[in-house]
Amino acid sequence: MRFHSIASFILRRHRAVIPAADLAVSPAQCRYLEQERRIRRQIFICRILFLVLFLFSWEISARIGILNDFIFSSPSRVLSCFLSMAADRTIFYHTGVTVLETLLSFFLVTWIGIFGAVALWSSRRLAKILEPYLVILNSLPKSALAPLLIVWLGNNMKTIITAAVSVAVFGSILTLYNGFLSMDPDQIRLIYTLGGKQKDVLTKVLLPGSVPLIISNMKVNIGLCLVGVIIGEFLSAQAGLGFLIIYGSQVFKLDLVIMSIVILCILSAILYQAVAVLERRCKQ
């Protein structure tokens, strides 16, 4: 039975064709769009000015003695530390290790989260059995698992990636599963009415309709994976930004600690924006 084409036609029946004349932008719309662009420019300029003012105040306070530059460092000292490590490329190595571990854990969390949520959605009995355990594991502080992971897996990258995955994967499964349950029941009922099976509901309604939810969940997971990687590097690493933070705090090289934190902030913003770009492309 060719229910696929029939279902697609019925599911799109409410979409009307917009006349070309209606696509013309009116003067009022032009003014509104220009106002929105002006507001975005103002917000961007204010953000830059706030950052410049913060860095300037920090530097001046350290130079005139309001802040102890040994404890609080300063932008110039952080920059000097970065340039010295950039000269021998060690900072790029440590940053690359953290980025690699974050991306590997992020891809694992994404796929495990999708497949886990699909498995729970496919079997309501399995979902009722596992849901309380997933809630408990999601609420458990993952730093408590790190010492056990070191004993089980050793002092290596596998331990760090496993720690990062454990931070995000349980919440990802629960979020996607609850999102799957909130899908439009009329569309699901339509597929079954036309003779479709559960796999047809999954491929024709559930996964396509859940793309915004999946990407939104990815935007959260990329930050959680970075947090998990840093937790793992605190306890089990010979390289990475988390390792630099622990090493710098132990030898009181706080310039190194603050530089690593600044790089982490930049990395988190870049990774988040990368997922946001994927979200915009999926909406096109």
C-alpha positions as CSV (number, residue, x, y, z in Angstrom):
1,M,0.0,0.0,0.0
2,R,1.5,3.3,-1.0
3,F,0.5,5.1,2.2
4,H,3.8,7.1,2.2
5,S,2.8,9.4,-0.6
6,I,-0.8,9.6,0.6
7,A,0.4,10.5,4.1
8,S,2.8,13.1,2.9
9,F,0.0,14.7,0.8
10,I,-2.4,14.8,3.7
11,L,0.2,16.0,6.2
12,R,0.9,18.9,3.8
13,R,-2.6,19.7,2.8
14,H,-2.8,22.7,5.2
15,R,0.1,24.4,3.5
16,A,-1.1,27.1,1.0
17,V,0.9,28.5,-1.8
18,I,1.9,32.1,-1.1
19,P,1.3,34.4,-4.0
20,A,4.4,36.2,-5.3
21,A,2.8,39.6,-4.7
22,D,2.4,38.8,-1.0
23,L,6.2,38.3,-0.7
24,A,6.9,42.0,-1.5
25,V,8.3,43.9,1.5
26,S,6.3,46.9,2.5
27,P,7.8,50.2,3.7
28,A,6.7,49.4,7.2
29,Q,8.5,46.1,7.1
30,C,11.6,47.8,5.8
31,R,11.6,50.2,8.7
32,Y,11.1,47.4,11.1
33,L,13.9,45.3,9.7
34,E,16.2,48.4,9.7
35,Q,15.3,49.0,13.3
36,E,16.1,45.4,14.2
37,R,19.5,45.6,12.5
38,R,20.2,48.8,14.3
39,I,19.3,47.2,17.7
40,R,21.6,44.3,16.9
41,R,24.5,46.6,16.0
42,Q,24.0,48.5,19.3
43,I,23.9,45.3,21.3
44,F,27.1,44.1,19.6
45,I,28.9,47.4,20.2
46,C,27.8,47.4,23.9
47,R,29.1,43.9,24.3
48,I,32.5,44.9,22.9
49,L,32.7,48.1,25.0
50,F,31.8,46.1,28.1
51,L,34.6,43.6,27.4
52,V,37.1,46.4,26.7
53,L,36.1,48.3,29.9
54,F,36.4,45.1,31.9
55,L,39.9,44.3,30.6
56,F,41.1,47.9,31.0
57,S,39.8,48.1,34.6
58,W,41.5,44.7,35.3
59,E,44.8,45.8,33.9
60,I,44.8,49.2,35.5
61,S,43.8,47.7,38.9
62,A,46.7,45.2,38.7
63,R,49.2,47.9,37.7
64,I,48.4,50.4,40.4
65,G,48.1,47.8,43.1
66,I,44.4,47.6,43.8
67,L,44.6,43.9,42.8
68,N,47.5,41.6,43.5
69,D,48.7,40.7,40.1
70,F,50.3,37.5,41.4
71,I,47.0,36.2,42.6
72,F,44.6,37.9,40.1
73,S,47.1,38.2,37.2
74,S,46.3,40.8,34.5
75,P,45.4,40.8,30.8
76,S,49.0,41.7,29.8
77,R,50.4,38.8,31.9
78,V,47.9,36.4,30.5
79,L,48.7,37.5,27.0
80,S,52.4,37.1,27.7
81,C,51.8,33.6,29.0
82,F,49.9,32.7,25.9
83,L,52.5,34.1,23.5
84,S,55.3,32.2,25.3
85,M,53.4,29.0,25.0
86,A,52.3,29.7,21.5
87,A,56.0,30.1,20.5
88,D,56.7,26.5,21.3
89,R,53.2,25.4,20.2
90,T,52.5,23.7,23.6
91,I,49.2,25.7,24.1
92,F,47.9,24.5,20.7
93,Y,48.7,20.9,21.6
94,H,46.8,21.1,24.9
95,T,43.9,23.0,23.3
96,G,43.7,20.4,20.5
97,V,43.6,17.5,23.0
98,T,40.7,19.1,24.9
99,V,38.8,19.9,21.6
100,L,39.3,16.3,20.4
101,E,38.1,14.8,23.6
102,T,35.1,17.2,23.6
103,L,34.1,16.4,20.1
104,L,34.4,12.6,20.5
105,S,32.3,12.7,23.7
106,F,29.8,15.0,22.0
107,F,29.3,12.7,19.0
108,L,28.9,9.7,21.4
109,V,26.4,11.5,23.6
110,T,24.4,12.6,20.5
111,W,24.1,9.1,19.0
112,I,23.6,7.3,22.3
113,G,21.0,9.8,23.3
114,I,19.0,9.4,20.0
115,F,19.2,5.6,20.0
116,G,18.4,5.4,23.7
117,A,15.4,7.7,23.4
118,V,14.2,5.7,20.3
119,A,14.6,2.4,22.3
120,L,12.5,3.8,25.2
121,W,9.9,5.2,22.8
122,S,9.7,1.9,21.0
123,S,9.0,-0.1,24.2
124,R,6.9,1.6,26.8
125,R,7.6,-1.3,29.2
126,L,11.3,-0.8,28.8
127,A,10.8,2.9,29.4
128,K,8.9,2.4,32.6
129,I,11.6,0.0,33.9
130,L,14.6,2.2,33.0
131,E,13.3,5.7,33.6
132,P,13.8,5.8,37.4
133,Y,17.4,4.6,37.0
134,L,18.1,7.2,34.3
135,V,16.7,9.9,36.5
136,I,18.9,8.8,39.4
137,L,22.0,8.5,37.2
138,N,21.3,12.0,35.7
139,S,21.0,13.5,39.2
140,L,24.2,11.8,40.4
141,P,27.2,14.2,40.7
142,K,29.5,12.8,37.9
143,S,32.6,13.9,39.7
144,A,31.9,11.1,42.2
145,L,32.3,8.6,39.4
146,A,35.7,9.9,38.2
147,P,37.8,8.0,40.8
148,L,36.1,4.8,39.9
149,L,36.6,5.4,36.2
150,I,40.3,5.9,36.8
151,V,40.5,2.5,38.5
152,W,38.3,0.7,35.9
153,L,39.7,2.3,32.7
154,G,43.1,3.6,33.7
155,N,44.8,7.0,33.4
156,N,44.1,7.7,29.7
157,M,41.8,9.4,27.2
158,K,39.1,6.7,27.5
159,T,38.5,7.7,31.1
160,I,38.2,11.4,30.2
161,I,35.7,10.7,27.3
162,T,33.7,8.3,29.5
163,A,33.5,10.9,32.2
164,A,32.3,13.5,29.7
165,V,29.7,11.1,28.2
166,S,28.4,10.3,31.7
167,V,27.8,14.0,32.4
168,A,25.4,14.5,29.4
169,V,24.1,11.2,28.1
170,F,21.4,10.4,30.7
171,G,19.8,13.9,30.5
172,S,20.0,13.7,26.8
173,I,18.1,10.4,26.7
174,L,15.4,11.7,29.0
175,T,15.0,15.0,27.2
176,L,14.6,13.3,23.8
177,Y,12.4,10.6,25.1
178,N,10.0,13.1,26.6
179,G,10.1,15.1,23.4
180,F,9.2,12.0,21.4
181,L,6.2,11.5,23.6
182,S,4.9,15.0,23.0
183,M,4.7,14.5,19.2
184,D,1.4,15.2,17.5
185,P,-0.7,12.1,18.1
186,D,-2.9,12.9,15.0
187,Q,0.0,12.4,12.7
188,I,1.0,9.1,14.3
189,R,-2.6,7.9,14.2
190,L,-2.7,8.9,10.5
191,I,0.3,6.7,9.7
192,Y,-1.3,3.7,11.4
193,T,-4.6,4.3,9.7
194,L,-2.9,4.1,6.3
195,G,-1.4,0.8,7.2
196,G,2.0,2.0,8.4
197,K,4.1,0.3,11.1
198,Q,6.0,1.6,14.0
199,K,9.2,2.0,11.9
200,D,7.2,4.2,9.5
201,V,6.1,6.4,12.4
202,L,9.7,6.6,13.4
203,T,11.1,7.5,10.0
204,K,8.2,9.6,8.7
205,V,7.0,11.5,11.7
206,L,9.0,11.1,14.9
207,L,12.6,11.7,13.7
208,P,11.8,14.4,11.1
209,G,9.6,16.2,13.5
210,S,12.1,16.0,16.3
211,V,15.0,17.6,14.4
212,P,14.6,21.0,16.2
213,L,14.5,19.2,19.6
214,I,17.6,17.1,18.7
215,I,19.6,20.2,17.7
216,S,18.4,22.1,20.8
217,N,19.6,19.2,22.9
218,M,22.9,19.2,21.0
219,K,23.4,22.9,22.0
220,V,23.1,21.9,25.6
221,N,25.2,18.8,25.3
222,I,28.2,20.5,23.7
223,G,28.7,22.6,26.8
224,L,28.1,19.6,29.1
225,C,30.7,17.6,27.2
226,L,33.2,20.3,27.6
227,V,32.5,20.4,31.4
228,G,32.8,16.6,31.6
229,V,36.1,16.7,29.7
230,I,37.6,19.2,32.1
231,I,36.4,17.2,35.1
232,G,38.1,14.1,33.6
233,E,41.3,16.1,32.8
234,F,41.4,17.4,36.4
235,L,41.8,13.8,37.6
236,S,43.2,11.8,34.8
237,A,45.2,13.6,32.1
238,Q,48.7,14.4,31.0
239,A,47.6,17.0,28.5
240,G,44.7,19.4,27.9
241,L,43.4,22.6,29.3
242,G,42.1,20.9,32.5
243,F,45.6,19.5,33.1
244,L,47.0,23.0,32.6
245,I,44.6,24.4,35.2
246,I,45.5,21.8,37.8
247,Y,49.2,22.1,37.1
248,G,49.1,25.9,37.2
249,S,47.2,25.9,40.5
250,Q,49.7,23.5,42.1
251,V,52.7,25.5,41.2
252,F,51.0,28.9,41.7
253,K,51.3,29.9,38.1
254,L,48.0,31.7,38.1
255,D,48.7,33.3,34.7
256,L,48.5,29.8,33.2
257,V,45.3,29.0,35.1
258,I,43.5,32.2,34.0
259,M,44.8,31.8,30.4
260,S,43.4,28.3,30.3
261,I,40.1,29.5,31.6
262,V,39.9,32.2,29.0
263,I,40.7,29.7,26.2
264,L,37.9,27.5,27.6
265,C,35.4,30.4,27.4
266,I,36.4,31.0,23.8
267,L,36.1,27.3,22.9
268,S,32.7,27.0,24.5
269,A,31.4,30.0,22.5
270,I,32.9,28.6,19.3
271,L,31.4,25.1,19.8
272,Y,28.0,26.5,20.7
273,Q,28.0,28.8,17.7
274,A,28.9,25.8,15.5
275,V,25.8,23.9,16.6
276,A,23.8,27.1,16.2
277,V,25.0,27.3,12.6
278,L,23.8,23.7,12.0
279,E,20.5,24.7,13.5
280,R,20.1,27.6,11.1
281,R,21.0,25.4,8.1
282,C,18.4,22.8,9.1
283,K,15.7,25.5,9.3
284,Q,16.4,26.6,5.7
